[in-house]
């Protein structure tokens, strides 16, 4: 295998692409001979990973290497790897492959459609030779700058036209076209990257959880990359792509998914020895290791009169569901913590909405309480109408109403999520 190390070249390749350079820093890159070219995938813990074949990259020039990197990043940006599918293929982003033949064929067309929607913005001159691109071989009649969904419908019609032309009666033009290579061949149309990691089966519970985490991480990465590009340059990102990226960042966030993401990423592993589990390296010599992954989350609830009852009700309802995946310690506070009212919310329990205090607001009170104890994450439900608190010893997130999220009392780099009342 070639000793080409992509990590040694990324900075140089993307020095004129500030947006993609910022995004690249948040994506792991791993060489591997298990893929013939390159491809992006999601790891079990919800991280994005770009796997590349060193021999493939060694045979490209710098423009093509940059083009392949940008191509893979666009797959992430347009959510081709995290569940964006047409209705016919909804739910088929898992790694299982036991699906009907017609579904597998449609999935192949979707893969090509995704590439067509991306490659137009990169240009054939910046990609490996013979790539599938609107206006190129087999796609001469395809316009540029269309969505993957549009190209998917276009490819389905193209397949239908080819089948009716070769199978019908008449002067045999369809058959001659097929023999001369003029027909559409989905297995030989210029796809250069590997999409096998996307799967074509129903996602398992663990795969779906990893995808949900990856989606939230991607939003954070896109937001940071867009901010950096806005102050410097967007590079080769076209106006239409830039518009779509910004629309994705300004779209309404499902606060329940964000809350689940926060809980999942706060989980830490607790390892202990157990003779009941086989040690992989020293079987029957040393005991194995048992890993329990749980998250201990502090939930501080602002009791001030400006926090509405409907806001409290919405948050309590979601905590009832989330108790299945984490232990919560509920901390009522206003200008101080009501320590006699703090309670643990455990799996299987439900708790009615309750208000304990009606005073003002001081965020240092719950922050001091959490910092003095061992918590994995800290969520504050509040109207944000108080001065900025001191630093938290664990990751902290703020949840408030849409109106208060637009006009927070203080500036913070920590996540602020608006919830529906």
N, C-alpha and C positions, 0 to 999 in steps of 0.2 A: 504494500500500500504506500502511496505517496506520503511524504512527511509534511505536506502543506498544512499549515495551521491557520485557519480562518481568523482566529482571534488576533493574530499578529498583523492582520491587514485591515480589520474593520475600520479603525480610525481613519486611515488613509483613504479607504474606499468611500467613506461617507462624510468626508470633510466638507463637501459642497451640498450636503443634505442634512441640515440641522434638525429637521423634524424626525427623519428616520434615524439619525444618529442618537437622538434622545430616546427614541423608542428602543433602539438596539441595545442600549445599556441595561435595559430591564429584561432582556431575553437571553437565557443561557444558550450557548452554542456548543454542540458536541459532535466530534467526528465519528463516523460509523460506516462500515462497509455493508450494513444491513439495508441501506437505501442506495439506489443506483445514482441518484443526483442530490436532491435536497428535499426537505419537507419540514413542516412545523407540526407539533403535537402538544398535548397537555399531559403533564405528569400526574401521578396519583395524588399529589398534594396541591394540585391546582396551579402549577407553574407552567409557563410557556417554554418550550424548548425547540431550538432549531437544530435538526440533525443534518449533517452534510457529508457527502462523500469526498474525501480529500483529492482523489484522482480526478473526479469530475471538475472540481474547482481549479485544480492545477492546469487543466487543459483549456481554461477560459482566459480571455483577456480581461483587463481591469473593468472596462465598461460592462462587459457581460457579468462579471462577478457582482458588481454593484446592482445591475438589473435583477439578478437572481435574488439578492438580499431584499431589495425593494419589493419584488414579487411576493416573497414569503411574508413580509411585513404587511402588505396589502391584504393578504388572506386573513390576518388577525384583525386588521382595522375594519374590514367589511364583515367580520364575524362568520366567515365561511367555515371555521373550525369549531365554533362554539354554539352551533345549533341553528344557524340561519339556513332554512331549507324551504323549498316550495311545499304546498299542501300535500302533494302526492307522496312526499318523503318525510313528512313530519315525524319526529321521534327516532330517526335512523342514524344517530350520530355515535352510537356505541361501537364496540370493537367486535361484536358478534357478527358472523357473516351468514348465518342460516336464514336467509331471506329469499323470497320468491325471485325467480330469474328476471321477471319483468321489473321488479323493484331494483335489482342490481344494475340492470341496463339503464334505468332512469337515473340512478345514482352516478353512473359513469357520465351521463350527459350533463348532470349538474356540475360535476367536477370540471368538465370542459367549459361550461358556461361561466363558471367562476373565473377560470383562467382568461377567457375572452374579455370579461369585464375589467380585468386588471391589466392585461398586456397592452391594451390600447393606450393606457396612460404612461406606459414605460417606453414603448416603441421597439420595433423588431431589431433595430440596429444596436440596442442595448441588452439584447437577450440572446441565448444560444440559437444557433441557426435552425430554421424550420419550425419555430415555435408557433402555436396556434394564436392567431391575431386577426381581428376584423379586417377584411380586405385581403388577407393572405390566402395561401393554398387551402382549398376546401371551404373557405369562408369569404369568397370573393364578393358575394352579395350582402355581406353583413355590415351594417353601419357601425360606427364607433361610438364610444361614450354612452353605452346603454348599461342597464343593470344586469346582474347575473340572472334575475328572474326573466328579463326580456330575452336574453340569449338562450335560456332553457326552453322557452316556448318556441323560439326560432329553430333550435336543434331538433326538437320533437317533430316540428313540421317538416324539417329537412329529411329526417329519417322516414317519415310517412311518404314524402314525395319520391324518395329513392326506391322504397319498397313497391310503391304502386307503379313506378316506371319500369322496374326490372321484372315485375311479375305480371304485367298486363299484356294484352295482345296488341298487335299493330306492326310497325316497321322495325321494332327491335332497337330503338334508340336508347332505351334504358339499359339494355344488356350491353350494348357497345360502350356506353358511358362507364358501366361498371368494370368491364374488361380493360378499358383504357386508363382506369384509375381516376375517372372523373367523379365517381360517387363519393358520398360521405362515409368515411371509415372511422368510427369513434375510437378504435384501438390503435390507429396510426394517423393521428391528426396533429402531432407536434407538441404534445404535453411533455414538458421536460422535468417537472418536479414530481415528487412522490406524494400521493394522497392516501396511501393505504392506512396511515395512522388515524385518518378521520373516521374509519370504520363505515359499515353500512348495515348495522343491526341496531336493535333497540338498546338504548343505554341502560346499564345497570344502575342501582342506587348510588354506588360509590362513584361511578363515572359521571353521573349527573351532578353529584355534589362537587366533584372536581371542576366540572364545567361552570357551575354557578360561581365558585370561588374565582376561577380564571376570568370570568366576565367582569367581575368587580375589579380585579387587579388590572385588567385591560383598560377599564374606564379611567382609573387613576393614572396609568401610564400614558394614555392618550391626552389626558388633561395636562399633565406635566410637559409632554412633548409639544402640544399646541401652544402652551404659554411660552416655551422656549423659542419656538419658531416665530411666534408673533413679535418677539423682541429682536429677532435676528433675521431669519429668512425661512421661507417654506421650501426652498430648493425647487425640485422638479414637481412638487405636488400641484396638480392642476386646480383651477378655480372650482370646477365641479366637485372634485374630490375633497377640496378644502371645505366647501359648503356642507357636504355630507358628514364630514368628520365633526364639524362644529354643531350640526344638528343632533348628532349622536350624543355629544357632550351636554347639550342643553335640553335633551329630552327628559321627560318626567321619570324620576327614579322610583322604583318599587321599594319603599323603605323597609318592608318586611324581608326582602331578599338581602338588602344591605345589612340589616341586623343579624340575619343568619350568617352572612359572610364574616361579620365582625366576630361572632361567637366561634365560628369554625377556625379562623386564623388566630384566635387567642388560645386555642387548645394546646396543652403541653403534654409531653409523654412522661408517664411515671413508670419506671422500669424496676422490676424486682425479680430475684431468682426464684425459680420453682422447679422441683424435681419432676413435676408432671409434664414439663415441656422438654423436648429433646434439644440438646445443644448442637447446633449445626456444625460447629468446628470440632468439638470434642465430645462426640456422642458417648453416653454412658460413663463419662469421666467427670464432667462438670454439669451442674444443673443448667437448664435452659433459662430464658428470660421471658417474662410476661410483661406486655406493655398495655397500660390502660391510658387512653387519651380522653381527658376530661378538661373542661374549662370552668374555672371559678370566676364568675363575672359579678362585679359590683354594679348595681343599678341604683343610682341616686335620683330620687324623684323630688323635684321642686314643689314644695307645698305652698308657695306664696299664692295670694289670692288672684294674681294675674294669670296663673295656669288654669285653663278651663277644665271643667269636669269631663267634657267630651274628649279632650286630649288625654286625660288620665284613663278614661275608659278604653280608648283605642290601644293604648300602650299595654294596659293590663291584659287585654284580650290576646295580644301577641305573645306576651310572656307566658301565658298559659300553655301555648303551643311549644315555645322554645324550651320549656322545662324538660322536654324529652331529650335534649342534646346537651344540656349544661345545668349546673347548679348556680342559682342567682342569689345574691344577698341584696335584699331591698333596703335602701337607706333613705328614709324620709328626712328632708332638711328644709330649712328656710335660711335664717342667719346662723343657725347651728344645727347639728345633727340630733334628731330625736332618738338617742341611743336605746331608750327603753322600747322603741317601736321597730327597731331593726330586726328583720327576720330572714331566714333562709327559705328560698322557694325551690323545692326539690321535685324530682321527676314524679309524675303522677298526681301532683297536688294542684289544686285550683284555689285562687284567692280572689275575693270580691274587691272591687275598687273601694279604697278607703282614704280619706284625707285626715291627716294627723295635726297639721299646723296651718296657720294663716298669716305668717309674718312676712318680712321682706326677703331678700335673697343675698347670700354670700357663697360663692363657689369654692372659697378656700376651706369652708367647713367640711364638705364631703371629700374634698381632695386630701385634706389632712387625715381624715378617717381612713381613706383607702390607702394612702401612702404608708400608714403605720401598720398595715396588715398585708398578707400575701394574697393578692388578686392578680388574675391574668389579664383582665381588661376592665375598663370603667366606662359605663354609659350614663349620661346625664339627660334626663327628661326635664326640659325647662323652657322658659320663654326667652332666655338669653339676656334678660334685662338686669344685668349686674356687671361690675368690672371684671376684667380678665383675671383668672385665678393663677396660682403658682403652678409649676410644672408637675405633671403626674408621673409616678414611678412606673406605671404600666400604660399601654396604649389607651387613649381616651377618645370617645366619640360623643357628639352632641346631637340630640333629637329634639325637634321643636316643630312649630307650625310653619306652613309655607310662608306666611306673612313675616314671621320673625326670622326665618332663614334668609330672607331677602335683605333684611336690615338688622343684622346682629349688632349688639351694643359694643362689641370689641372684635378685632381682627385676630384670626387664628389660622394656622396651617392644618389644624386638626379637622377631621371630617364633621360637617354639619349636615344633617339629614332632615328633610321636612316630612312630616307624617300627615296622613289624612285623618281629620277628626270625625 
